[in-house]
Amino acid sequence: MKGPEINNSSRRSFLKSTGHLIIGFSLYPFVSCETKGTPLAPYNGTPLRQHIDNKLIDSWIRLDAEGYLTVLSGKQELGQGIKTALIQIAAEELDIEPARCRIINADTGQTVNEGFTAGSNSVEGSGKAIRNAAAEARLYLFKLAAQKWNTSQESLSVANGIIKSKKGDEISYWKLLEGKFIEEKISGEAVPKNPSQHKYVGQPLKRDDIRKMVSGESHFVHDLRMPGMVHARILFPPSYQDKLSSIDLSQVESMPGVLKVIQNGSFLAVVAEREYQAVQAREKLKSLAVWNKTPIETLPKQLFDTIKKTSGKPEEVKLSPGIAEVIANTAISHSAEYFKPYTMHASMGPSCAVALWEENLLTVWTATQGVYPVRATLADLFSREEESIRCIGVPGSGCYGQNGSDDVSGEAALIAKEMPGVHVRLQWMREDENKWEPYGTAMGFQLSAGMDADGKILAWDTNVWSDSHSTRPNGRAASFVSARHLEKPFPFQKGGFSAGSYRNGIPEYTIAAKQLHLYTFSGPLRTSSLRGLGAYGNTFALESFLDELIHKSGNDPIDFRLGNLEDPRAKAVLEKLAEKTNWKSRQKTETNGFGIAYSRYKNSTSYFAVLAEVEIDKAAKSYRLKKLTGVIDSGLIINPDGLRNQTEGGMIQSASWSMLEEVQFDREEITSTDWTSYPILRTMETPEVEVHLIDRPDTPPMGAGEAAMGPVSAAIANAIFDATGSRIRDLPLKAEKVDWKKV
Amino acid sequence: MPQNITLRVNGETKTILADPEEPLLYILRDEFSLNAAKYGCGLHQCGACMVLADSKAEPTCLRPCSSFGDTEITTLEGLTKNGKLHPVQQAFIDTQAAQCGYCLNGMILSAVALLEENPKPAEREIREALDPVICRCGTHSRFIKAVKLASETINR
């Protein structure tokens, strides 16, 4: 880093003039100013300015609000608690109480481009950048103070943003900077704190957004109220390929409160003064629209057979020549097929966005997981310069993956274009969300393996069939589904990212010969990223199949895994699970069953092992998931309660996917349109969950949000097998698939 | 045809001009600028739109506003009295019972209604009370914990 000097660039005033003031909604998450010592002035935010590039401290760390640290991150809050974790990281390096820290997330007008909030990498990616930037800021401030007092940096200390010298000089960060900002580059010179000195990292700091939410304060994109805002609804075609044949719009135009009816090809929208008027106008549109129907080709029951037949040449992800003969010649050889159906994100709140179209600026308030990719896609949709579009991330209804948030952002902008200068709020209806969100794809798995007589696995061969796990906005307009329905439709092309499909498809266990082939098919339903991508289905198949092998070789599920894993951290989660659940002394009865599963997410991040306990009712031909106990190691723990919350939630969400969920459709359309036709787990059936953490302060923090998904599904299937002797190989794990005569 | 409709919301009586068939949810959001009750399904299946209607947790996304008559309507915003959180709200903070938080309105109001009628509920009763509310993030176990904690606070 060069010598300290404060830049008072003219850039600030320039960006201020191009920035966009928002009235009626605060961009800044205000926290009550409870801090020890002197009371603080209210936080008024930092002046709006765009980041120049991610190499500048100012792109991540800002100290221009007196007494406060403002952190910037390109990652969005999805309910995973990322705001709090990132604040803890920055607060730690700068020695400022978290209560004096604020964070701005995902705004193309302010934050850096960090792509998508996905793959459990916010702490790994954004957290690392913020840690480094904060450490650099601290070093920079120390240099300034040392220069001011003509002393050495080493003689200085800091507490809650106030630097002190040994001679008794004192100055706060903010006084030192005099309202200017740190435009230095991140040099790599600053060394982040040693974990043994951590004060805030590792603490169960409470999320401030929960305080707001329990009082019903404005929080979601759904809650935005802009001056003069109008309400929109769209009417989708009944099914993917259907085209609008005819409609009499005049009957809708004359309805009370209706301001505009838009038809562009098969894209239909209404705008009204009041939200309920828009809902009614949409109902009217629905009753009037006449469609040219194109049937859905494949039905759910034929799906696995069809995808196996229609797939072309596979991708050779890992080859082991001659593996088929190796397996055929082993003492115990086994093969089986597994299946995962289409599953829904099924956000509780149908997707929503607000858009404002002005001559020089299109602004979209969006719950997307990627503000920059959505901006690029809007630029393509409207042939506008990206610089004339601002996407402001606002939390949406959770789901962990790509729900309708991106699409609704594109549609709100399409509608806003027809009503320049007016804030347009568009929300999807329940059936829009259920029928049009991009699902987690159906997948098929064909596994074979061979063991020696002692149960040592010698060869393992995996074949995976999958459609895309990633059709997120990519700068091409057609990634917004409605862009495909316009009069001049944008042609849709799937991306080439296949790694999500075979994520966790190769077992981590010590096996001499391993092979994996991926067959990519193009299925009948729209698909994209759902929590864990292919890791969920692959881990379900692999860890169920491993359980089959363990059973065939007469081994213990935990001992067997321990004996075939080398990584000590992998072994540690299993050992802790055995200890915490008293595995060795478990009480097997006629009516219960225990299932174990383990995986290291992406074969490279968090370690997770789980025990599922089920209780069966033979007379009622049903089972109940009683309890899930999980152990997770995700490296250095930033916030133990946050990690626990993410893991508990992942376990329960996976239990719901695994036991209940399957998108239903017929030739005409998707038939899972609401919570009756697409039931998910509710409180009555929720299992007890228990989570144990392993902290590894000397190793980097790793993403944890997706670690539980796959193992939980296999653990439940394994427990059902333990209880009933029936191996269910196709999700969901419905009780009717158990052979109750055998029990 | 719009009519004058009188509603009692969070202790205030207000007369508005609205379609009597308009579900209460939209009235709360558009006329009262309240955020807590949310649209989730429009079918009374998910509980996102709950309010307390004379102390009972009721969905509002279908039920016409005019049908509420003299009912005392309390929304999540109205639970906080003189800046003091209701014990259930406080318990949700203390147990950090949320992920995305879209379901909190329904969860908290269902819990308040339960504890008003039954201050010492068994776990099964808590589960039954929260069952009408959907949660997609899988925070159910924390909600149960939060209601147990609130029950302890109330009975202390």
Interface residues (C-beta under 8 A of the other chain):
Chain A: L78 G79 Q80 G81 P204 K206 R207 D209 I210 R211 M213 V214 S215 G216 E217 S218 H219 F220 H222 D223 R225 R274 E275 Y276 V279 H345 A346 S347 M348 G349 P350 P395 G396 S397 G398 C399 Y400 Q427 M429 R430 D641 N645 Q646 E648 G649 G650 M651 I652 Q653 S654 A655 S656 D674 W675 T676 I680 L681 R682 T683 M684 T686 E688 V689
Chain B: D19 E22 P23 Y26 R29 D30 S33 L34 N35 A36 K38 Y39 G40 C41 G42 L43 Q45 C46 A48 T75 L76 E77 L79 T80 L85 Q89 F92 I93 Q96 A97 A98 Q99 C100 G101 Y102 C103 L104 N105 I108 I126 R127 E128 L130 D131 P132 V133 I134 C135 R136 C137 G138 T139 H140 S141 R142 F143 I144
